[in-house]
């Protein structure tokens, strides 16, 4: 079985950046997804999106911080998130950037995560937890 690497640390420390930099162009062969923190002109965080680790497809906003209250879109993980997990099974390796927070609230996503993560022998996973 190939090793699995879990990165943990405080929010904003650079876990996702490190994964992207270290993998470089190899990330185009990855399954899974990356998370991006969006900021406004003043540098304030205004939301979080996920997108396919291979870079194809749109970015989907799952947490919007621009209103009076945060808006969470759990459907992003029922749709795009599930698709990214399922496609990860077909790839040589997977990057699952950010497993926590909103993802943990979506039962369908977490069920699929458990299935994919637990039943694909030899397929390395690189989730960022934190």
ROVEX-259931 format. One record per residue (C-alpha): residue number from 1; x, y, z; residue in one letter. Coordinates in pm, 1 decimal. Each point is the difference from the previous one (the first is absolute). Example, Ala and Ser with C-alpha at 12.3 -4.5 7.8 and 13.67 -1.06 7.14 Angstrom:
BEGIN
+-----+----------+----------+----------+--------+
: num :        x :        y :        z : residu :
+-----+----------+----------+----------+--------+
:   1 :   1230.0 :   -450.0 :    780.0 :      A :
:   2 :    137.0 :    344.0 :    -66.0 :      S :
+-----+----------+----------+----------+--------+
//
This chain:
BEGIN
+-----+----------+----------+----------+--------+
: num :        x :        y :        z : residu :
+-----+----------+----------+----------+--------+
:   1 :      0.0 :      0.0 :      0.0 :      X :
:   2 :    129.5 :    344.6 :    -88.0 :      X :
:   3 :     35.5 :    250.6 :    281.0 :      X :
:   4 :   -261.4 :    258.2 :     80.1 :      X :
:   5 :     95.8 :    347.2 :    110.4 :      X :
:   6 :   -216.5 :    218.6 :    221.0 :      X :
:   7 :     95.2 :    362.0 :     48.9 :      X :
:   8 :   -131.0 :    186.0 :    301.0 :      X :
:   9 :     53.6 :    348.9 :    129.9 :      X :
:  10 :   -165.5 :    332.3 :     67.9 :      X :
:  11 :   -218.1 :    158.7 :   -264.9 :      X :
:  12 :    197.4 :    208.4 :   -248.5 :      X :
:  13 :    341.2 :   -148.4 :     80.5 :      X :
:  14 :     53.9 :   -124.0 :   -358.6 :      X :
:  15 :    -95.3 :   -367.8 :     -9.0 :      X :
:  16 :   -186.6 :     28.9 :   -330.5 :      X :
:  17 :    270.2 :    222.5 :   -148.3 :      X :
:  18 :    266.8 :   -254.0 :     92.7 :      X :
:  19 :   -192.3 :   -283.2 :   -166.8 :      X :
:  20 :    -42.1 :    201.0 :   -321.1 :      X :
:  21 :    363.2 :    113.1 :     -9.8 :      X :
:  22 :    147.8 :   -339.8 :     77.8 :      X :
:  23 :   -213.0 :   -184.3 :   -253.2 :      X :
:  24 :     43.3 :    264.1 :   -269.3 :      X :
:  25 :   -124.0 :   -121.6 :   -338.5 :      X :
:  26 :    -52.0 :   -352.5 :    140.2 :      X :
:  27 :   -317.2 :    130.3 :    162.5 :      X :
:  28 :   -163.0 :    -18.8 :   -345.5 :      X :
:  29 :      3.5 :   -379.1 :     43.2 :      X :
:  30 :   -171.6 :     14.9 :    338.3 :      X :
:  31 :   -353.7 :    -79.4 :     89.2 :      X :
:  32 :   -179.8 :    179.0 :    278.2 :      X :
:  33 :    -31.1 :    370.4 :     64.1 :      X :
:  34 :    172.4 :    310.8 :    125.0 :      X :
:  35 :   -143.0 :    275.2 :    216.3 :      X :
:  36 :     62.3 :    367.6 :    -60.8 :      X :
:  37 :    -50.2 :    283.7 :    247.0 :      X :
:  38 :   -135.9 :    307.7 :   -179.3 :      X :
:  39 :     88.0 :    348.9 :    121.0 :      X :
:  40 :   -130.8 :    344.5 :    -91.2 :      X :
:  41 :    215.6 :    301.4 :    -88.6 :      X :
:  42 :     59.3 :     74.7 :    369.8 :      X :
:  43 :    124.8 :   -354.2 :     61.9 :      X :
:  44 :   -306.9 :   -110.9 :    194.3 :      X :
:  45 :   -111.1 :   -360.7 :    -58.8 :      X :
:  46 :   -331.6 :      6.9 :   -186.6 :      X :
:  47 :    -52.3 :   -368.5 :    -74.9 :      X :
:  48 :    134.4 :   -345.0 :    -74.9 :      X :
:  49 :    -23.8 :   -197.5 :   -325.6 :      X :
:  50 :     91.4 :   -353.0 :   -105.3 :      X :
:  51 :    119.4 :   -103.8 :   -343.1 :      X :
:  52 :    128.6 :   -314.2 :   -164.6 :      X :
:  53 :    362.8 :    -78.2 :     86.5 :      X :
:  54 :     76.7 :    -53.9 :   -368.4 :      X :
:  55 :   -106.3 :    358.4 :    -69.2 :      X :
:  56 :   -291.1 :    -83.3 :   -229.1 :      X :
:  57 :   -343.9 :    137.7 :     67.8 :      X :
:  58 :   -142.8 :    289.6 :    196.8 :      X :
:  59 :     62.3 :    116.8 :    352.6 :      X :
:  60 :   -297.3 :    -57.7 :    227.6 :      X :
:  61 :    -60.0 :    231.5 :    297.3 :      X :
:  62 :    -96.2 :   -198.4 :    309.3 :      X :
:  63 :     43.2 :    274.3 :    260.1 :      X :
:  64 :    -92.8 :    361.4 :    -69.5 :      X :
:  65 :    100.0 :    258.2 :    258.9 :      X :
:  66 :   -117.5 :    313.9 :   -181.3 :      X :
:  67 :   -338.8 :     40.1 :    171.6 :      X :
:  68 :   -101.8 :     71.1 :    354.7 :      X :
:  69 :     22.0 :   -371.2 :     77.1 :      X :
:  70 :    216.1 :   -271.3 :   -155.3 :      X :
:  71 :   -183.3 :   -199.7 :   -266.9 :      X :
:  72 :     88.8 :   -367.0 :    -27.8 :      X :
:  73 :    -89.5 :   -194.3 :   -313.4 :      X :
:  74 :      8.8 :   -367.3 :     96.7 :      X :
:  75 :   -121.5 :    -92.0 :   -348.5 :      X :
:  76 :    346.8 :     78.7 :   -138.6 :      X :
:  77 :    125.3 :   -312.1 :    175.9 :      X :
:  78 :   -302.5 :   -205.7 :   -109.7 :      X :
:  79 :     72.3 :     93.2 :   -361.5 :      X :
:  80 :    350.5 :    107.7 :    -94.0 :      X :
:  81 :    159.9 :   -140.6 :    315.4 :      X :
:  82 :   -141.1 :   -348.3 :    -61.8 :      X :
:  83 :    103.1 :     16.6 :   -363.3 :      X :
:  84 :    357.9 :     92.1 :     93.7 :      X :
:  85 :     17.3 :   -287.6 :    247.7 :      X :
:  86 :   -134.7 :   -253.0 :   -247.9 :      X :
:  87 :    238.2 :    111.1 :   -273.7 :      X :
:  88 :    289.1 :    -27.6 :    248.1 :      X :
:  89 :    -35.1 :   -377.9 :    -12.4 :      X :
:  90 :    111.9 :      5.2 :   -364.1 :      X :
:  91 :    311.7 :    210.1 :     58.9 :      X :
:  92 :    350.5 :   -102.8 :    109.1 :      X :
:  93 :    -34.0 :    209.5 :    316.4 :      X :
:  94 :   -243.3 :    235.7 :    165.3 :      X :
:  95 :     15.0 :    333.4 :    175.6 :      X :
:  96 :   -286.2 :     65.5 :    237.8 :      X :
:  97 :     63.4 :    350.0 :    119.9 :      X :
:  98 :   -189.5 :     85.1 :    316.0 :      X :
:  99 :   -200.7 :   -277.8 :    156.9 :      X :
: 100 :   -180.4 :    170.1 :    283.7 :      X :
: 101 :   -244.0 :    274.5 :     71.9 :      X :
: 102 :   -262.3 :     10.1 :   -274.2 :      X :
: 103 :     96.5 :   -337.7 :   -146.5 :      X :
: 104 :    -70.5 :   -174.4 :    330.1 :      X :
: 105 :   -356.5 :    135.9 :     -6.6 :      X :
: 106 :    -85.3 :   -174.2 :   -327.5 :      X :
: 107 :    -93.5 :   -363.5 :     65.6 :      X :
: 108 :      6.7 :   -107.2 :   -366.5 :      X :
: 109 :    348.5 :    145.1 :    -47.7 :      X :
: 110 :    135.4 :   -158.0 :    317.1 :      X :
: 111 :   -151.7 :   -338.4 :    -90.0 :      X :
: 112 :    171.3 :     12.3 :   -339.6 :      X :
: 113 :    323.5 :    119.2 :    159.0 :      X :
: 114 :     -6.4 :   -301.9 :    230.9 :      X :
: 115 :    -72.5 :   -233.7 :   -290.3 :      X :
: 116 :    267.5 :    141.4 :   -231.1 :      X :
: 117 :    260.4 :     50.0 :    267.4 :      X :
: 118 :    -57.1 :   -334.8 :    161.3 :      X :
: 119 :    -33.8 :   -226.0 :   -303.5 :      X :
: 120 :    260.9 :    105.5 :   -252.9 :      X :
: 121 :    310.5 :   -201.9 :     90.3 :      X :
: 122 :    330.1 :    160.8 :    -86.9 :      X :
: 123 :   -151.9 :    334.4 :    -96.6 :      X :
: 124 :    175.3 :    275.6 :    195.3 :      X :
: 125 :   -207.1 :    282.5 :    144.1 :      X :
: 126 :    126.0 :    343.1 :     92.2 :      X :
: 127 :   -280.5 :    167.2 :    194.7 :      X :
: 128 :     63.3 :    319.5 :    188.1 :      X :
: 129 :   -164.5 :     -0.5 :    338.3 :      X :
: 130 :    -15.8 :    321.8 :    189.6 :      X :
+-----+----------+----------+----------+--------+
//
